Every structure is written in C-alpha cells, then in structure tokens.
Amino acid sequence: MLETVTMVLERAGKPMPAREIYAATCDLVGEPMLWKSVKAALARNVTGEHPRFRRVRRGVYQLARDVTRAVDI
C-alpha cells in the first residue's frame, strides 16, 4: 500500500486530498482498496526520522521530498 500511495503522489507532482489519493490508488491498482489502509499509510509515514509524506493541511498530503526540493530551489 505504501508504495502505491507514493506512486500516486509522485505522478501527481503536487499535494492531494486524502480522498483523491484513495481514488487514484484504487484506479492504479484496478480494484477497490480499503480507505482505512490508505489513510493509515499516509498517517504512519508523516513522522519519524525520514518521513515519506508531509501533511500540508488537514487531509492534504504531498511527498516529503517535494518539500525539500522546493526549499533547495
């Protein structure tokens, strides 16, 4: 699930609402996914030493490395 959510955000190239991430994940996999699995993948990976995602605001996420790239420019 984590890799699929990451791929969705990579393809988008911009912050996305969690519900849109969920819909894009289902489209990418080609079958319905559990909403709570997508939500958990996002929530579990916004903290720690090397977070994968950044919570932009309530319910909106982007790749953490996109934040670093934007700061470096």
Backbone as JSON, one array per atom type, in Angstrom:
{
  "sequence": "MLETVTMVLERAGKPMPAREIYAATCDLVGEPMLWKSVKAALARNVTGEHPRFRRVRRGVYQLARDVTRAVDI",
  "N": [[0.82, -1.19, 0.0], [1.92, 1.24, 0.8], [3.85, 1.81, -1.19], [2.21, 2.11, -3.41], [0.62, 4.33, -2.75], [2.66, 6.2, -2.59], [3.49, 6.2, -5.27], [1.23, 7.29, -6.51], [1.26, 9.93, -5.49], [3.72, 10.74, -6.51], [3.21, 10.71, -9.27], [1.24, 12.67, -9.39], [2.58, 14.97, -8.57], [2.06, 17.11, -6.94], [0.47, 18.46, -3.95], [-2.21, 16.5, -2.6], [-5.65, 15.89, -1.73], [-6.6, 13.49, 0.74], [-8.77, 11.82, 0.05], [-8.75, 11.97, -2.74], [-6.28, 10.82, -3.22], [-6.85, 8.26, -2.33], [-8.83, 7.49, -4.26], [-7.28, 7.6, -6.61], [-5.43, 5.65, -6.0], [-7.02, 3.33, -5.96], [-7.75, 3.33, -8.68], [-5.23, 2.97, -9.87], [-4.46, 0.44, -8.93], [-6.56, -1.01, -9.84], [-8.73, -2.09, -8.59], [-11.05, -1.96, -5.82], [-9.79, -0.53, -2.84], [-9.12, -0.65, 0.69], [-10.27, 2.1, 2.43], [-9.34, 2.78, 4.97], [-6.82, 1.63, 4.97], [-5.33, 3.11, 3.14], [-5.47, 5.61, 4.35], [-4.16, 5.0, 6.77], [-1.59, 4.39, 5.81], [-0.76, 6.9, 4.94], [-0.9, 8.41, 7.37], [0.9, 7.04, 9.08], [3.32, 7.59, 7.96], [4.16, 10.26, 8.09], [5.69, 11.12, 10.12], [8.67, 10.69, 12.1], [12.19, 9.88, 11.59], [12.79, 9.9, 8.86], [10.44, 10.92, 7.16], [8.01, 9.97, 4.73], [5.85, 11.29, 3.66], [4.3, 14.55, 3.74], [2.09, 16.35, 5.7], [0.15, 18.76, 4.46], [-2.02, 20.32, 5.09], [-5.04, 19.82, 6.95], [-6.03, 16.69, 5.97], [-4.71, 16.8, 3.52], [-1.98, 15.84, 1.56], [1.5, 15.55, 0.61], [4.48, 14.43, -1.1], [7.26, 14.1, 1.01], [9.83, 14.62, 0.11], [9.37, 16.4, -1.95], [8.95, 18.76, -0.64], [11.51, 19.33, 0.33], [12.87, 19.64, -2.08], [11.62, 21.94, -3.06], [12.45, 23.82, -1.2], [15.18, 23.86, -1.61], [15.46, 25.13, -4.04]],
  "CA": [[0.0, 0.0, 0.0], [2.79, 2.4, 0.91], [4.45, 2.08, -2.5], [1.15, 2.56, -4.31], [0.3, 5.71, -2.36], [3.81, 7.0, -3.0], [3.44, 6.33, -6.72], [0.13, 8.22, -6.82], [1.73, 11.29, -5.21], [4.78, 11.04, -7.48], [2.58, 11.01, -10.56], [0.5, 13.93, -9.28], [3.56, 16.06, -8.51], [1.52, 18.22, -6.15], [-0.32, 17.98, -2.83], [-3.54, 15.96, -2.93], [-6.51, 15.48, -0.62], [-6.54, 12.05, 1.01], [-9.81, 11.12, -0.72], [-8.28, 11.86, -4.12], [-5.21, 9.82, -3.18], [-7.55, 6.98, -2.24], [-9.45, 7.18, -5.56], [-6.21, 7.33, -7.57], [-4.85, 4.36, -5.61], [-7.94, 2.31, -6.48], [-7.62, 3.32, -10.14], [-3.92, 2.43, -10.21], [-4.46, -0.99, -8.64], [-7.61, -1.62, -10.66], [-9.76, -2.68, -7.73], [-11.28, -1.17, -4.6], [-8.89, -0.71, -1.7], [-9.72, -0.2, 1.94], [-9.98, 3.51, 2.74], [-8.53, 2.89, 6.19], [-5.45, 1.23, 4.65], [-4.7, 4.27, 2.5], [-5.37, 6.62, 5.4], [-3.13, 4.57, 7.71], [-0.29, 4.54, 5.14], [-0.44, 8.32, 4.99], [-0.7, 8.85, 8.75], [2.09, 6.41, 9.66], [4.56, 8.0, 7.28], [4.39, 11.7, 8.15], [6.56, 11.39, 11.26], [9.87, 9.86, 12.16], [13.44, 10.47, 11.13], [12.73, 10.07, 7.41], [9.04, 10.8, 6.74], [7.79, 9.86, 3.3], [4.84, 12.26, 3.28], [4.11, 15.74, 4.57], [0.7, 16.8, 5.79], [0.14, 20.16, 4.1], [-3.1, 20.81, 5.96], [-5.91, 18.7, 7.3], [-6.49, 15.84, 4.89], [-3.99, 17.03, 2.26], [-0.63, 15.31, 1.7], [2.42, 15.56, -0.52], [5.71, 13.72, -0.8], [8.15, 14.9, 1.85], [10.99, 15.07, -0.67], [8.97, 17.56, -2.74], [9.14, 19.92, 0.23], [12.95, 19.57, 0.34], [13.21, 20.13, -3.4], [11.11, 23.31, -3.18], [13.26, 24.67, -0.33], [16.51, 23.95, -2.2], [15.44, 25.92, -5.27]],
  "C": [[0.87, 1.26, 0.0], [3.39, 2.79, -0.44], [3.42, 2.62, -3.49], [0.77, 4.0, -4.02], [1.43, 6.64, -2.78], [3.79, 7.24, -4.5], [2.36, 7.32, -7.16], [0.6, 9.66, -6.61], [2.87, 11.69, -6.14], [4.19, 11.45, -8.81], [1.84, 12.35, -10.53], [1.46, 15.12, -9.27], [3.1, 17.27, -7.73], [0.76, 17.63, -4.95], [-1.7, 17.52, -3.28], [-4.34, 15.7, -1.67], [-6.48, 13.96, -0.48], [-7.58, 11.28, 0.21], [-9.43, 10.97, -2.19], [-7.14, 10.85, -4.23], [-5.83, 8.43, -3.15], [-8.13, 6.57, -3.6], [-8.38, 6.84, -6.6], [-5.52, 5.99, -7.27], [-5.71, 3.22, -6.13], [-7.83, 2.19, -7.98], [-6.31, 2.65, -10.56], [-3.88, 0.91, -10.02], [-5.5, -1.72, -9.47], [-8.68, -2.33, -9.87], [-9.93, -1.83, -6.48], [-10.28, -1.53, -3.51], [-9.64, -0.29, -0.44], [-9.29, 1.24, 2.21], [-9.07, 3.61, 3.95], [-7.08, 2.46, 5.95], [-4.68, 2.39, 4.02], [-4.47, 5.35, 3.56], [-4.27, 6.28, 6.39], [-1.73, 4.71, 7.1], [0.16, 5.99, 5.16], [-0.06, 8.74, 6.41], [0.58, 8.29, 9.36], [3.38, 6.96, 9.1], [4.75, 9.5, 7.17], [5.31, 12.09, 9.31], [7.78, 10.49, 11.19], [11.08, 10.58, 11.59], [13.43, 10.77, 9.63], [11.28, 9.92, 6.94], [8.94, 10.75, 5.22], [6.81, 10.92, 2.81], [4.86, 13.45, 4.22], [2.64, 16.09, 4.54], [0.71, 18.31, 5.58], [-0.88, 20.92, 4.94], [-4.01, 19.62, 6.2], [-6.39, 17.96, 6.05], [-5.79, 16.0, 3.56], [-2.52, 16.66, 2.48], [0.19, 15.52, 0.43], [3.64, 14.73, -0.12], [6.62, 14.62, 0.0], [9.34, 15.41, 1.05], [10.64, 16.23, -1.59], [9.13, 18.85, -1.95], [10.62, 20.31, 0.22], [13.37, 20.18, -0.99], [12.78, 21.59, -3.56], [11.93, 24.26, -2.34], [14.63, 24.87, -0.95], [16.58, 24.88, -3.4], [15.56, 27.39, -4.99]]
}
